[in-house]
Amino acid sequence: MQKKISIIKSKKNKSKIVCLTAYSKNTASIIDKHCDVILVGDSLGSVLYNFSSTKKVTLDMMIEHSKSVRMGVKKSLMVVDMPHNTYRNSKEAIKNAKKIILKTKCDAVKLEGGKKIVQIIKNLVKNKIQVMGHLGVLPQSATSFKFKGKNIVERKNLLRDSKLLEEAGVFSIVLECVESSLAKEITRIVRVPTIGIGASVHCDGQVLVTDDLIGLNEISARFVKKYSNIKKYINDAALKFKQDVTETKFPSKKHSY
Ligand code: KIV
């Protein structure tokens, strides 16, 4: 695991980091060969469970989905989101991070936040837990999903938080919905890789939610690029099945005992 972390860190200023989300074994096993990092994101709350925010995602949900993902991940670094209210203080964070790692055999955990959680991150790192940071729009606590870096205060805070997270010992930082020139500046000043989602091409890597990328999840965010239309394939297959069943073409002798 340490080797995988070193590989991710060594990509800074050399080659881009490719990261996608997975919530189950089948997806993980398909994307694994193309990714450097696979993230079991708590976005699964909205994508799979139709929650209005990620706040309702529980530790058990993250653990069960991550156990499934683990079966499909062979080469990528596997990171699991610590859900809302599972890292309110260092003691709680260490207990829950250890539980996630023990039960899912993931390589690292991701936490959302800057200055407020720096001490918690330091204590996780002290306990040999690998941490990915997450700055910019923070879905677990966000009241607005507008991009960050519009004014001087936001910019100053994000620059400060990036340095604080680096000093706390994170091995990389996700930047979510951060204005391009600010993402560029953060990427320049921190020594660990930045992984952007709606944070420009200047980051050291990019992450997208796989269900958005394949067109399975309906989302209209500017930062999403739809690379496939998997809905059409599922629709076509279901329609063909329906026709075969109604016309008694399925099951044929080949599919019967
Ligand atoms: O939960 C998630 O999927 C994430 C990514 C969008 C970075 O945090």
Residues whose N, C-alpha, C, O or C-beta is under 5 A from the ligand:
A	BS01	KIV	T21 G41 D42 S43 V174 V207
